[in-house]
Amino acid sequence: MGYKVLVVDDEAPVRDLFNDLLVKEKCIVRCVSSGESALNAIDKEDFDVVLLDIKLSGMSGLEALKKIKELKTDLIVIMITGFGYDEDLIAKSREYGCSGYIGKNMPISQIISSFKLFAKTAKEKSKEI
Amino acid sequence: MSPFTQESEKLLFRLIDKANVLFLYFDVDGNVSICNKKVETIAAKNREDILGKNWLNVLYRDSNAAIKQQMFKAVIDDSIKYRRTNTFEGVISDKDNNERFIFWSITPMLTETEGLEGILLVGDDITELKESEASSKKIDEILRSIFSNIKEYALYVVNLDGNITYYGMGSEMMFGWQKNEIVFKHVSLLCTADDAKNKLPFILEQVKRYGQYETEIELIRKDGQSFPVILTVNQFLDAESNLTGYIFMAKDITESKKLEYQIFQTEKLAAIGQLAAGMAHEINNPLFVISGRIEMLLAETRLARKVKEGLDIVKAQADRIRKLVDQLLEFSRKAPPKLETININETIEGVLPLLSYHKFTSATVNIEKDLAGDLSPIKGDLNQLQEVFVNLMLNAYQSMPEGGRLSIKTRNFQNLYAQIMISDTGHGISQQDLKNLFMPFFSTKKNGTGLGLSICYNIIKNHNGSIEVESQVNKGTTFIIRLPFA
């Protein structure tokens, strides 16, 4: 797959799991624990995909999404949530320009395949433009 | 010789003249020889015009009064004939032509040889008394009408022995007993045996002491069904303020109780929903890590068999938790239904084949459909509503392990709602369990999570509909759903 991915989650075990899962998928992974550090990293480095938890301490996930998109419009952001299916949050995230939505309640295999699908679709789309 | 002195004779005449009664004496020919002031006043004549005249002409100026005269004369003739004192209630007109009710006492005056000398009439003006009697009669009528016609309340009166003496129409409607079936029966017939023994005597004692008592209580209908009321009991007093019984007034509060319970239920469920959402999120994070790590480990190729078996078990249990959390999240789902125009009958037809995939019982369950032809479409979320119907039908199946009948009925309810009734002939639900039926985690099934019905409840609520359940143990259960037409 080979994407360069930024994982943003305020819980270390979750970050570590994403790291290991994605490395296994041959991605280059960088992990941060807050929206603030995510913006910092994005400003300094180029990423293909950002995996962003919707519930963060400090700056909220939605706020971080908005700022990331302001900073780098084309960057692919996929939201992660533990809240399950929430219409309000999905609508808001879409409005702010996220490319997909992954629930932590999904089976792992489905999370990985969803991630691949969202990332691939978004990348092709941006190439077309 | 007169028994009076001259002085006392004079006084006697003065007393008679001033007395507040009509005093009239006439001889055997009917000519008046003595009258007092009051007769002058009422007849509106001077004494000169009265004395020597026939008494009938004195008292009845109006020639239309012939019947009244005849009646009075008949009583007087009786007194003359049988030499006895009579009384008579008659009407005469006063000087302003107002009717006056007079209570007459008629005394034949006899000579020493028992010959008739004349007739003494003493009349008491009872007009005011009559009027107040008439007005109290009117009040009586009003009260009677109130008692008989009020339908929202049951009004009944019992005597001091507790026997019902009055029983209005409202009571007939509320209790189902007809008046003739219950009058003179004991009032304890209308309450539970326990209340009749303990609460009723207490209530009556309180009313005796303090005049009134109000309480919430269960009363009993003729068919044995109990229902909640607010019962107000008052003293029933006679004209002399003696306690002669008790007035019972009962207001049926079944509906308001139901509403109160529903509001309570809704609030409780909302609170639980919030809690569930918060919990689910907190559980999802560590669960995600657990599941993810297990899967990564299981993907390793060189695992000892025992380790792999252990991991498989852990994975299965983690999956179980995940499913539970998913249901919790669904229960607290904030998402409003995705509304589309839905034909309820078609939705039900679409759901029925799904049932055949679930083989819960080898016994035969007959499915009876009775779908209304005049059902307008509703606005709803197809997936969510299907989920509700499947859930209820599976519950019905599971309640009939020995087989039975599942009946699905749709109706147009008051042109406002599509009503769906799903009934089974299964083991039923106890009154106690019915109260908690829609509560999350409440289950009567051995392996139930207790989330199915609470999810159904939430879905129907989100559709602005209602879901109710009626059940009788060992007879069956009916779920009644109402969804507003589009």
HADDOCK unambig.tbl for C-alpha pairs under 7 A between the chains (distance, minus, plus):
assign (segid A and resid 13 and name CA) (segid B and resid 289 and name CA) 6.53 0.50 0.50
assign (segid A and resid 14 and name CA) (segid B and resid 289 and name CA) 5.86 0.50 0.50
assign (segid A and resid 17 and name CA) (segid B and resid 289 and name CA) 6.36 0.50 0.50
assign (segid A and resid 17 and name CA) (segid B and resid 292 and name CA) 6.77 0.50 0.50
assign (segid A and resid 17 and name CA) (segid B and resid 293 and name CA) 6.98 0.50 0.50
assign (segid A and resid 82 and name CA) (segid B and resid 281 and name CA) 4.87 0.50 0.50
assign (segid A and resid 82 and name CA) (segid B and resid 284 and name CA) 5.53 0.50 0.50
assign (segid A and resid 82 and name CA) (segid B and resid 285 and name CA) 6.45 0.50 0.50
assign (segid A and resid 83 and name CA) (segid B and resid 277 and name CA) 6.99 0.50 0.50
assign (segid A and resid 83 and name CA) (segid B and resid 281 and name CA) 5.30 0.50 0.50
assign (segid A and resid 84 and name CA) (segid B and resid 329 and name CA) 6.43 0.50 0.50
assign (segid A and resid 86 and name CA) (segid B and resid 333 and name CA) 6.92 0.50 0.50
assign (segid A and resid 86 and name CA) (segid B and resid 334 and name CA) 6.49 0.50 0.50
assign (segid A and resid 86 and name CA) (segid B and resid 335 and name CA) 5.91 0.50 0.50
assign (segid A and resid 87 and name CA) (segid B and resid 335 and name CA) 5.04 0.50 0.50
assign (segid A and resid 104 and name CA) (segid B and resid 284 and name CA) 6.27 0.50 0.50
assign (segid A and resid 104 and name CA) (segid B and resid 285 and name CA) 6.84 0.50 0.50
assign (segid A and resid 104 and name CA) (segid B and resid 288 and name CA) 5.76 0.50 0.50
assign (segid A and resid 105 and name CA) (segid B and resid 284 and name CA) 6.07 0.50 0.50
assign (segid A and resid 105 and name CA) (segid B and resid 288 and name CA) 6.65 0.50 0.50
assign (segid A and resid 105 and name CA) (segid B and resid 322 and name CA) 6.43 0.50 0.50
assign (segid A and resid 108 and name CA) (segid B and resid 292 and name CA) 5.79 0.50 0.50
